[in-house]
Amino acid sequence: MNPISGMSQRRRGILWMLLSCLLFAHVNALAKHLTLDYPTLQVLWVRFAFQALMSAPLMGRGLFLFMRSEVLGLQLLRSFYLTVCTVLFFFGLQLVPFADITAILFLAPILVTALSAPMLGETVGGRRWAGVVAGFAGALIIVRPGTDIFQLSTVVPLGAAAFLALFQISSRVVSRSDHAMTTLTYTPLVGLVVTSIVAPFVWQTPDAEGWFFMVLLGIFGSGGQYALIKAFEATEASAVAPFFYSLLIWATLLGFVVWDELPDWWTALGAAVMIASGLYILQREQVRRGDR
């Protein structure tokens, strides 16, 4: 018997999520490596161009059909949020140790809960608000306001986390009106247009190694998106979402192997607090929905 075919849907979804996190960690590592030698805007263009290129075959002949949106303005705003998040994150990779910026990005799911009340009209109970406060405390442990640590190098990834949260909230809203493939079509659009305008002015022709890593960046990025889609197709989001935090494990390993970087104890403690608060919020959301 094929062990994969006999695997439960939940386990399959978890494996897809773990694969997605592994690929995204390599995308971020490749981006950090490439931005040491090439303009960040050029690397961003590669990221968005490959995402658009790899998405097109999924649409097939229905590409133009999927361009029809019931909430076009919101789709473009959502794409803008992702663009700003990616720009800040890629620039932040040059300022902050690899595992540290990944840890700070984990503030995004906590911000989603905090913003879901004013922006989506959702009810957030006292226990989930306690989880939000704990998550912010974890972020403060990492950035340590009032110390030399808290400067532009930490404000940039915090901004990336904020725009990632806005991207996730807008994703919830557009899912009420548009097909998932429509949303996938618009996701890289703003970033691709903006970087296509700017990239020619900063373009540096890559050597063979540069092209290799740029192609690898595109393949891993598209593979990560595909694995993420398959994870949520296989089983409920609540089953696979906790495994998103495995991204920090991959980031720590890559940071150590490639750049000899390890997060300090403050970063490790802050990340642990944020992960614990995020998992608690997720558990409370399951209870609210009556999931088990």
N, C-alpha and C positions, 0 to 999 in steps of 0.2 A: 504493500500500500504506500502511495506517495505521502510522505509526512506533511508536505505543504497542503495537499488537497484535503487531508484529514484534520488539519488544524482548525480550531474554532475561530469564528469571525473576530472575536475579541482579541485573541492572541495575534492573529494576522494584523489587525489594526495597530496593536502595540509595536509589532516588528516594523511596520511601515513608518510609524512615528519615530522610532529609534533610528531607522535608516535616514529619514528626513533630517533629523537633528545632526547626524553624522555628516551628511552632505552639506548642510548649511554651515556647520563649523568649518569645513574645508573651504567653502565659498568665502567666508570671512577671513580665513587665514591667507587664502590666495589674494584677496583684495588688499590686505595689509602688506603682503610681499610686493605686489605690483605697484602700490602707491609709493613705495620707496624709490622706484625708478621711473615711473610714468605719472603724468598729471592725474589727479584724482578724478577730474571730470571725464577724462578719457576712459578710465577704468569703469566709471559709472555708466558711460555710454555702452560699453561692452556688456555690462550686466543687464541693462534694459533691453538692448537690441536682441540679445540671445533669448531673453524671456519672451519677447514678442515673436521672434522667429520660431521658437519651439512650441509656442501656443497655437500658431496658425494651423498646423496639421490636425490638431484636435478639433478645430472648427470645421475643417473640410469645406464643402460647398456652402455651408451655412454661415460662413464668416460674416457676410453682409447682413444676414438675418439677425445674427447675434449683436450687431452694431446698433440695433434698434433698442433703445432704452426708455423705460417709463419715467426714469428719474435721471436724465442725462446730466444735469447740473451736479447732482450728488455723486454720480459716478466719476465725473471729472474732479470733484473736490476730494473724493476718496483717493484717486490716483495721485493728486497733488500731495496729500498727506503722506503717502508712501514715498513719494519722491523726496520730500524734505527729510523724512526719517532716514532714508538710505544715504542721502547726501551728508547729513550730520553724523551718521554712524561711520561712513567711510572716512570722513575727516577725523572723527574721534579715534579711529584705529591708529592714526599717526601720533596721537597724544597720550593715549591711555594703554596700559598693559592689556594684552589680549583677553585674558580671563576676567579682568576688572570691568571692561566695557560690556562684556556679555552679561555679567552679574547685574550691572546697572540696568540693562535692558529688561530684566525680569520685573522691573517696576511697572511695566506696561499693563499686564493683566490686573494688577491692583488698581491702577488708575482707571481702567475700564469700569470696575465696580463702583469706584467713587463718582465717576462721571455719568454712569447709567441712570442715576436718579434725576439730575437736572436736564440731561440731554435726551433721554429715552423715556422719562416718566416712570421708570421702574421703581418699585419699593425696595429699599435696602434696609434690612433689619439691623438691630443693635449689634448682634453678634458679627455680622459681616462688616459693619462699620469698625468694630474692634479689630477685625482682620486687616482692614485698610490702614488703620492707625499703626498697627504693628508693622505692616509692609513699609510704610513711610519711615518708621523708626529704623528698619533695616537699611533703607537707602541712606539715611543720615549717618549711620555707622560707617558706611563705605566712603561717603564724600566728606564727612567731618567738617561741617561749616565752622568758620572761625580759625581753621588751621591752614597751613600752606597747601594742604591737599586740595582744598576747595578753591578752585580757580577755573579758568576757561577749559582746561582739560577735562574737568568733571561736569561742567555746565553743558558742554556739547553732547555727551551721551545721555544726560538727563533730558535734553531737548529731543533727542532721538526717541527715547522711551515715551515722552508725551505725545509725539506725533504718531508713534506706533499705536498708542491707545486710541487716538482719534481715528486712525485707519481701521482699527478693529470695531469700534463703535459704528462707524459709517458702513462697514461691511454688514453688520446686523440689519441696518436700516434698508440698504439696497436689496438685501435678500428677500425682503417682503414684497418687492415689486418686479425684480428682474431675474431672469434665468441665471444659473450659476455660470454658464459659459459666456453670457453677456458680461458679467462681472470680471471673469478671467480675461476677456478681450480688452477691457478698459484699464485693467490693473497697471500695466507698464506704460500706458499711452503718454501721460504728461511727462514722465521722466524721459521717455524716448525722444519726444519732440524737443524738450528743453536741452537735453545733452547733445542732440543732433545739431542744434543751432550753435552751441558753444564749442563742442569738441574739435571741429576743424581748426579753430584758432589756437588750440593748445596741443594739437596732435603731435606726437613723437612716434615715428615709425618704429615699431618693435623689431627686435632681432628675433632669431628663430626661437630662442628660449622664451622671450616675451609673448610671441604669438601662441606658443604651446600653453603657457599658463593662462592666457586670456581665453583661449578655446576651452581649457579645462574649467575655468571660472564659469563660463556659460553653460557647459554641460552639467556641472555639479549643481548650479543654480536651478536649471530647468528640472533636473532629476529630483532635487529637493522639493520643488513645488509639486511635482507629480506624486512623489511619495506621500506628501502631506495630504493631497486630495484623496489618495487611496486609503490613507489611515482613517479619514473621516467617512469614507464610503463604507469601510469594512464594519465599523461599529460606532456606538454613540460617542459623542465628543467627550463626555465625562470619563469614559474608560481610558482614553488615550492622552487627554490633556496633561495629566501629571507627568507623563514621560517626556514632555517638552523640556523639562528641567535637566534632562540628560545632556542637553546642549552645553551646559556649564562644565560637565565632565570632559567632553571632547575638547572644549575650548582650553581648559586647564592643561590637558595632555599636549595639545598642539603648541600652546604657548611655551610649555617647558621644553619640548623636543626641538622646536624650531628656533625659539628666541631665548631659551634658558630663563623664562619668566615664570614665577610662581606668585599667586596672590598672597598678600600678607594676611596676618591673623584677623585684622579688622575687616578686610574684604570678605574673608571666609565666614566670619561671624555675621556680617551684614547680609551676605547671600543666603546663609542658612535661615536667618529670620525672615527674609522676603519669601523664600521658597516655602517655609512652614506656613506663613500667612496666606500665601497663594493657594496652597493645598487646603487650608482651612476654609477659605472663601469658597472654593470649589465644592467642598463637602457640604457647606451650608446651602449652596445653590441647589445641590442634589436633594437635600432634605426639603427645601422650599417647593421643588417641583414634584416631590413625592417619589423620586428615584431611589433605587436601592442597589 
